[in-house]
Amino acid sequence: MSKTEIGIQDSWIETFLVEAEDLLAEIDEAALELGHTGNAETINRIFRAFHTIKGSGGMCGLHKVAEFTHHIETLLDQVRGGAIAATPKLADIVLAGRDQVRALITAERGGAQVAPGSSEALIARLNAFAKESGGIGTDSVHNQGGVSPVAPYEPKEPVEDIWEISFHPDKDLLSRGSNPILLMRDLALLGRCELTAHSENVPPIEEIDSGCCYLWWSAVLHTTAGEDAIHEVFMFVEDDAVLEIKARAQIVSLELSPSGNVADVVSSTLPSAGGAANPEASVEKALAKESTVRVPSSRLDRLVNLVGELVMNQSRLTQMSTQLGIPEIVNPVQEIERLVAELRDDVLGIRMLPIGTLFSRFRRLVHDLSRELGKDVILVTAGEDTELDKSILDQLGEPLVHLLRNCIDHGIELPAERTLKGKPARGTIRLNAVHNGSTVVVRIEDDGGGINRARVRAKAIEKSLISSDANLSDKEVLNLLMLPGFSTAAAVTNISGRGVGMDVVKQQIDLLRGNVQISSEEGRGTTVALTLPLTLAIIEGLLVQVSDSRLIVPMSVVTENVELQAYERKLKNCRNVISVRGDLIPYIDLRLLFQLGGTAPEIEKIVIVEHEEQRVGFVVDRVLGTHQTVLQPLGRFLRNVNVASGATIMGDGGVALILDIASTIQFAHQQTQHTQQIQQGSTGLALRTA
């Protein structure tokens, strides 16, 4: 095999691996539904996914994957035909088969090898289940070549469609590693197929290139599978070919009465909706169908970085235009500003993905873990269409896994215990996401036993995390759960008890510039709310100035700005609080906190932010306005500066730090405590001297 052929093969395999991930996720979701519903469409979804993996795996040379998947497909075909009933036990076997397919794919790509005999053992389990359920063993079905068997068509449904298919492949189809013969064999699997090869485009023999495909095919297919199944046959080559699929007619089968006579005989050719009566329908449908392109995430990251650079330079250009005051460049600069803003929004939109792509992975986790712990738990999701930046979604999976494991292990009670409390035996975990301004709030809620505050407090005292006489509010007690090393588990298991749960969640969400809030009602359940920014690349910020330094406060947390006059400080006896419409709001003087020097103006500004359901103010000299902020890392020399989450380059080339609100408030609290300890120490020394 030449280097070019090897490269083509590797490219096809990489495409298959990406598609396989989506298909395996769909199998997971559908199999879990199968355990509860068992409707025909769910079974068809699973069958189509396995069928696609089998066919595509065989085309890519992953024969072990194709051969094993064929046994699962055969079992599911019997379920579709009604020979085997859809039961929770079938769902378990499908999930086991899905896990084995994933393991085989990993092994054939050089990863961890599957356990010897594991595939054979699972095939034996499939055969045993099929026979005890009234079907036949999967080994009984003849397999031609072990990859894409062409079985005789046996209609299982009373109604079938007739499809006219035209497939004009690109001339380079063969050089890209595709085999049209395999495609036609897979098409024949869907039903009775009348296939014709057309050779009018074949050149004279002396002009034939052996690497080119000159043929095109037409087919008349009688099937009950539907148009989606036909598209799946051509899914890997459809972008490089002209494919037309038109519904021609429907055939309604004859049904015989018990006596052998024809009962309710209907045998006719019916015009199908959008069929021959409208020959342009299929073309219009193909044009209307939204196409997608898969690109590596690294390319998107590079694109976002370039747009960030463009935004910063456009800001500098706008500032220079203002300073120069040349009328001729005002309009072009404004037009560039508009175009850059549109480009920025579109590029950031490309990286936005629905959070449902993450939610769907957790159904299997809840299913497996609840069985392991002997509990009956169902996961209910909502807000799957809520979008987040892909970079945030990639880092959100681990925190959500920790929270779901906590819900099942610590929150949801055993069925017998729930029944005694008057609750349904089945516990419920609700996972939902909603937009809240420029943030997304993800809530994980369970209807379990809630959090025992006394137990949490006792555990914290035992681990010397707080003193025995500490006076903590209810919120502070719940926040103890997020301290490193804290755990209320009685014993260490493979699920919990090592104290690496909620603190990991807190650290990860802090890195995403979000926050965690816990609420709980004993006996009723617990809710954990994660508030996250929409994106980490470009944020809307409020630009402020303190002395000669410029800082940026994320607009997502800003509620309002108020004035602070010098006499107001004296009225409050130098206590850092201000009255805003009757509410006393504490504030932090950034000049003193960061030791920025300079003299405060007579009238200062307080930027009020909301943090963990409390309002806090930051005293600054001036508020300069909103600013589109492109986040830049601080670099290794400033990586320990916790009060800033990053920096941005201003239009004049200067740098402004982006405040990390949570860390700044925590730093101010630590400084206040340190000052009080020094003052108490000095007072004690004076008393002893006297």
N, C-alpha and C positions, 0 to 999 in steps of 0.2 A: 504494500500500500504506500503511495507517495505521500510526501509531507502535506501536499495540498489536500489529499483525500483524508488524511488524519485530522487536519485542521477542520475540515467540513464536518467530519464525524463528531469531533469534540464540540463544535458549535451546536450541532443537533442535540447532543446529549445535554448540554447546558440548558438549551431551550426546554427539553423534556423535563429536566429536574425542576425548573421553575414552574412548569405546568403541573407537574406531579404534586408539588407542595399544595397548590390550590385544590387539586382533585382529592388529595388525602384529607385536607381540612373539610371539604364538602362531604366526604364519606363519614368522617367523625360526626358532623352535625346531623346528617340524615340518619345514621345508625342510632344515635341517641333518640331521635324522634321515633324511629322504628320501634323502640322498646315501649313507647307509650301509645302510638297511633296505629302503625302498621298499614297505612293506606297505600294504594297502588302507586301513586306518584312518588312517594318516598322510596319505595322499592325500585322504581324506574331510575330515580336519581342515582342511587347506589350502583345499580347495574351499569348505567352509562359511564360513571366515573371509573369503575373497574375495567370496563371494556376499552375505554380510551387509554388507560395505563397499559393494558395488555398490548394493544396494537402499537402504541407509540414506543413502548419498551422494546418490542420485537424489532421495530424498524431501526432503533438505535443500537441493536446488538446486545441488549440486556436480556438475554434469553431466560435466565433463571427467574427474573421478575415476570416475564410474559407467561412462562410455563406454570408458575404457582398461581398467578392471577387467573389463569384459565379455569382452575378448579373452583375458585370462588364464583366466577362468572357463571359456571355451569349450575352451581347450587342456586344462585339467584334467579337463573332462568326458570328453574323448576318452581320457585316461589312466584314468579310472574305468571306462570301458567296455571297456578292454583293447586299444584301437586303437594306443595309444602306450605304450611301456614306461617304467617309472619308473627313471631312471638319474641318476648324479651330474650329468650335463649338464642334465637337467631341473631339478635342484635349483638349479643356478647361474642358470638362466633365471627360476625362481620368485623367487629372492632379488633379481635385477635388477628384476623386476616389482614386488616389494614396495617396493624403494627408490624406484621411479618413482611409485608410488601415494603414498608419504609426501611426495615432492617436490611432487606435484600438489595434495595437501591443503594443504601449506604455502603454495603459490603462490596458491591460491584464497582463502586467508584473509589475503592481503596480505603474505606473507613473500617470500623470495627466489623469483624467477621461474625456471621450468625452462628449460633450454637449448632454443632453437627447434629443432623437428624431433626432439627426443629421444624423444617418445612414438611418433612414426611409425617411427623407426629401431628401437625395441624391438618394436613390433608386427610389423615386417618380419622381425625375428629370430625372433619367435614363430612366424610363418607358415613360415619356412624350416625351423625345427626340426620343426614338425608334419609337413611334407611329407616331409622326409628320414627321419622316424621311422615313416612309414606311415600318418599321419593326413591330415586336410585342413586347409587354412589357416583361421585364425580369422575371416577376412573372408567365408568361404563361408557362415557361419551368419547367417540373416536376423535383423536386429535391429529390432523394432518400437519406434520412439520413441527408441532409443539408450540406454534406461535399464533397463527391466525387461521384456525380451522374453519373450513367451509362446510357447514352442516346443511342438510336438506331443509328447506323451509316448511315449517308446520304452523299455520296460523292459529293463534291462541285467542284472538278476539273476533267478535262477529263482524266488525267493520274495519276495512283496510283502505288506505289511500293509494292512489297511483301518482307517482312523481316522474316527471321528465327531467333528466339531468344531463347537462352538457358541461364537459370538463376539458378546457383548452389549457394545458400546462405551458409554462415558460420553456423555451428551448433548453435552458440550463438546468432543468429539473434534475437530470441524472447526475450532473457534476456536483450538485449540492447534497448528494447522498440519498435522494428520495427514489423510491421504486414504485412506479404507477401500478404495477401488477399487484403489489400488496394492497394498494388503495382499493383496487377493484375487488379483491378478495374480501376486504373488510366491508365494502358496500354490499356484497352478496350475502353477508351475514344478516343483514337487516330484513331480507325477505326474498321473494322470487324476483330475479333480476334478469332482464333481457339487455345484454351488453353488445355494443357495436364499436369497433375500432375504425377510425377514418384515416386514410393514408394519402389523401390528395396533396398534402403539403410535403410529402417525401421527395427530395430532389433526386436527380440522376445519381446513379451509384457512384460515379467518380467524384461527386461533390458531397457525399455523405460524410458527416463528422460523427464518429462513433460515440462521442460524448454528448451529443445533442439528442433531444426528444422531438421528433417530427410528427408523431401521432397525436390525435385527440380522440376523446371517447364520448359517446352518448349512451344513455341508459334509460330504460323504463323500469321503474322499481315499484313493486307491489309490497307495501309494508304497513304495519301499525305503529312503527316506532316514532314517526313524527319528523318534522323538518330539522329540529335541533340535532337529532341523531345522525342525519345525513351530513350536516355541517361538521360534526365531530370527526367524521371519517377523513375530511379534507382539512382539518384545523391547522396542520403544520405546513400546508402548501397553498392554502387559499389566497394568501397575500401575493403569491407569485404566479397566479393563474387567473383565467377567466372562468368563473364557476357560475352556472345558471341552474336554479332549482325551481321548477314550476309544478304546482299541483294541478293534475289533469282531471281526475274524477275520483269518485268513491264507489266501492263495490260493497253492497250489503249482502252478506252471505245468506244462503238458504237455510232454514231451520226445519228439521223434520219433527213431526209429532210422534209420540210413543208408538203409534201404529205403523209408522213408516211413511205416512203420507206427508206431503208438503203442507206445513201449517204457516199461515201468515207469510205467504211467499212474496218477497220483494226482491226482484233481481233486475237492477237497472243501473244505467250509468248516469250519475248525477253531476251536474256542473259544480265544481268546487269553488268556494268563495275565493276570489282573486285568481281563478284558474284560467282556462282557455278563453273565457269571455273577456278577460282583460290581460292580453299578452304582455303588457308593459308592467304589470303589477310586481313581478319578481325583480325587475330591474329597479323600479322605484324603491322597493323594499331594501334592495342591496345598497342603493345610494343613501337611503335614510339611516341605515344601520351605522351606528357610531363605531368607528374603528379605534383601536388602541395600539399603542407602541410601548413595548417594554424597554426601558433603558436602565443601566446600572445606577444605583443611588449615588455613587461617587460623581457621576456626571451632573446630577441635579445639585449636589453640594457645591461643585465647581461653579455651576451657573449662578447659584445664590451668592457665592462669594464675589463673583464678577459684578453682579447687580449691586451688591453692597458697595464695592469700589466705585461704581458708577454713581450711586446715590451721594456718596461723600464728595466726589468731584463736582457733581452738579450743584451741591450746596455751596461749594467754594466759588463756582462760577456765578451763582446768583448773588453771593455777597460781593464779589468783585464788581459785578454789573452795577450794584447799588452804590458802591463807593465811587466808581468812575463817572457815573451819571451821564453816560452817552446814550442819547435817545435811540440811535439806530440799532443798538443791540438789545434793547429792552424786550421787544416782541420775540426775537429768536430765542432769547434766554428763557422767557416764559413758556414758549412752545416746547423747548427741551425739557423744562421742568415738568410739564404735563405728560410728555411721552415717557419720561423716566418713571413718573409715578404710576402710569398704567403698566409699564413693563415690570416694575417692582411688584405690583399687586398680582399680575398674571403669573410671574415666576413663583411667588410664594404660594399661589393657589395650586400650582402643579404639585407641590410637596404636601398639600393637604389631603389627608386620607380619612375616610369614615372610621370612627372608633370601633364600629361593628367588626372590622377585620381582626381586631384584637379580642373583642368579646367572644367571638365564636370559638376561640381556642379553649375557653375555660369550661365549656360544657363537659368535655371529656374529663378534665381535672376533677370537677365536682362529682361526676358519676363514679370515677374510680376510687376517689378518696372516701366518699360516703360509704361505699361498699366495704372498703378496708376497715372502717371504724364501726361498721354495723349500724349505720344511720341511714335514714331515708331523707334525702335532700334534693330539692329541685332548684335550678338556677333560672331566674326570670330576668330578662334584659330589656332595656328600653333606651331610646335615644341613640340607636346604632348609626344613624345618619349624621350625628354630630361629628364635625371634622376637626382634626388636630394635625399639626406638623408631623411629618414622618419621623423626624429626629426625636420628637417627644414620645410618639407611639413606641418607637424601638426601645426606649428606656423605661416605659411605663409597665411593661409586662411583668418584671420581677416584683415590684411593689404590690401589684394586684394579686399575684400568686400568693404572696405572704398573707395578704388580707383575707383571701378566700380560704386558705388553709386554717387561719385563725377562726374564721366564722364556723367552719365545719368541726374543728377540733375543740375549741373552747366555747363557742357560742351555742350551736345547735345541740339540744339534748338528745339522748337515746329515745327511740319511739315509745317505749314503755313509760319513761319519765315524763315525756310530753303529754301522754294520755292521762296520767295522774294529775297533771296540772290543768287539764281541760283544754289542751291545745290539740290541733291535728297531729297525727303521728308523723306526717311528713313535714319536715322543716323547709322553709323558703328563704333563699338568699336573693335579694334584688340588687341588680347591677345596672345603673343608669347613668347617662351623661346628658348635661344640658349646657347650652351657651348662657353665659352671664356677662354681658358686655364684651370686653376684650379677653375674657377668660372662659375656660370650660371647667365645670364642676362635675367630678365623677364621684358618685356615692355608692358605697357598698353597705347594704343593710340586711341584717338577719333578724329573725323572729325568735331567737334563742333566749337563754337565761339572763342576758345582760351582764354588766360588770359589777362585781361585788367590791364596793369602795373600801370596806374594812379590810378585806383580804389584800387588796392592792397596797394599802397603807402599811399593813403589817409586814408584807414582803419587802417593801422599800426600806422600812426600819431595820429588818433583819439583814439586808444587804448593805446597810450603812449609807443608803442613798439620801435619806433624810434623818433628822433627829427625831426622837420620840415625842418631843414637845412642839414639833413644827405645826404651825397654824396654816393649813392649806385650804384653798377654796375647792369646790367640786371640780372645776375645770383643771386646777393644778394637780389634783389627785389623778384624774384621767390622763393627764400629760406625763405622769410618771411611767406609764406604759411604754413611752417612746425613749426612755433612758437606756443607754447601752448596758447589756447584760441583764435587763429586767425580764423575768418570766414568772408566771404564777403556776406553771405546770408542776404537778406533783412528781413526775418522773420524766427522764429524758427518753424520747422515742425518736423514730425516724421521721416524725412529723413535727414535733415541737419539744420545747423544754430546754433548749440551749441558750435562750435569751438573745437570739439573733433574728427577731421578727420585726417588731414595730420600729426599732431603732434603724434597721435597714430601710424600711419604708420612709421614715423621716429624712434620713440622709439623702436618699435618692430623689425625693420630692424637692428637698432644698436645692439640690443641684439643678433641678429643672425650674428654679425660681418660683416654686409653688409653695403651698402650705397644707398642713394636715389638721383636721379638726375631728375630735372624737366626742360623740354624745351617746348616752346609754341610759336605759331605764331598766332597773333590776326586774327580772321576770318577764320583760317584754321584748328585749333585744338591744342591739347596738348598731350605730350608724357611724361610718368613717367617711368624711368628705374630703376629697382631694381637689384643691383649686389650682389650676394649671394655666399658664399662658398659652395663647393660640400658636405662637411660634417663638423660636429662640434666635432667629436670624435678625429680624428688624422689628423694633418696637416703637411705639409712640411714647415719647417721654416729655416731661416738663423740665425745661432748662432753667436752672436757678444759679445765682451767683452769691458767693460768700467771700468777702475780701477780694483777692485777685483770682480766686479759684472758681471754676464752673463745675456744677454737678448736675446730674440728670436723675429725676425721680420718675419711675415708671407710672404712666398715666393710668394704668389699670387699677392702681390702689389709691389715687388722689381723689378726694371727695370735694374739697374746696380750698380757697385761699382767703386768709383774713389778715388784717393789719395788726401790728403790735407796737404801741407807742411806749416811749420810755416811762411815762408816768404810770402806765398800767403795771409794769414790773414792780414799782414801788408800792402800789395799792395792794398787791398780793404778797407783800413782805418778802420779795425776792423768791417766792415759791414759783416753780416752773409750771404754772397752770393758767389757763385763760378761760373766761366765760364766753361761750358761743351759744346764743339763744337759750340761755338758762342752764346749759350743760358745762361742767368743768372739764376741760380737756388738757391733759398734761402735754408739755412740749419739751423738745430737746434742742439746745442751742448748739448748732453745728460748728459755730466759730470756736466755742470753748471745747467742745468734744474733740475736734480734730486739730486744735491749737493752730488755727489759721492766721491769727494775729489781725492787725488792722483795727479800725475804729468802727463801731456799729453806727449806722445812720439813725437819725432821730425817729424815723418811722421804719420799722422792719416788717417783713412779711412772714406769716406762718403758713406753711403748706401742710394741710391736714390730710392724713392718710388713714385708711382702715386696715388694721392688722389683727387677725384672729378675733374678729367681732368687736374690736375696741378701736377707738379713734385716738391717734397720737399726732402731735404737730412737730414740724421741723422749722426752726427759726433760720431765715436766710436774709441777706441784704436786699436782693431784688429777684423778682420773677421775670425771666426774659421771654417766656412763651413756650409753645409746644415745639417739638423737634423730632423729626424722623431719625431714629437712632439705630445705626448699624453697629451691632455688638462686635467688639474685638476682644480677644483674650488679653489678660494683663501681662502674660509672659512669666518666665520662671523666676525672675527677680522679685516680682510682686505677687507671687502665687499665695503668700500667707496673708495678704490684705483681705480679710474676710468681709469688711464692710462694703466692698465694691464687688459687683458681679461681673464687671467688665469695664471697657472704656470705649469711647467713640471719638473720631477725629472731626473737629468742627470745620466750618467753612474757611476760617482764617488759618487753618493748619494746627491750631491748638488742640489739646486733649481734654476731654471732660470725662470724669469717672461716673459710672452708673451705680447708684446706691442700691445695695442689697438691704431692703427695709428690715427684714427679720434680724439680720446680723447687726445692723446699726443700732436697733433698739436693744438687742442683747448686750452689745458693747457699752452702750450708755448705762444700762443697768449695772454692769460689772464695775464701771468707773465710779458710779454713785456709791455702791457698796464699799469699794476700796477707800474712797474719801471718808466715808463714815467710820470705817475701822481705824483710819489714821487719826481722825478727830477723837474717837473714843480712847485710843491709846494715849494721846497727848493729854487728855483730861485726867486719865488715871495716873499718869506720871506726875502731873501737877499736884494732885491730891496727896500722893505718897510723899512728895517733897515737902509739902506743907506740914 
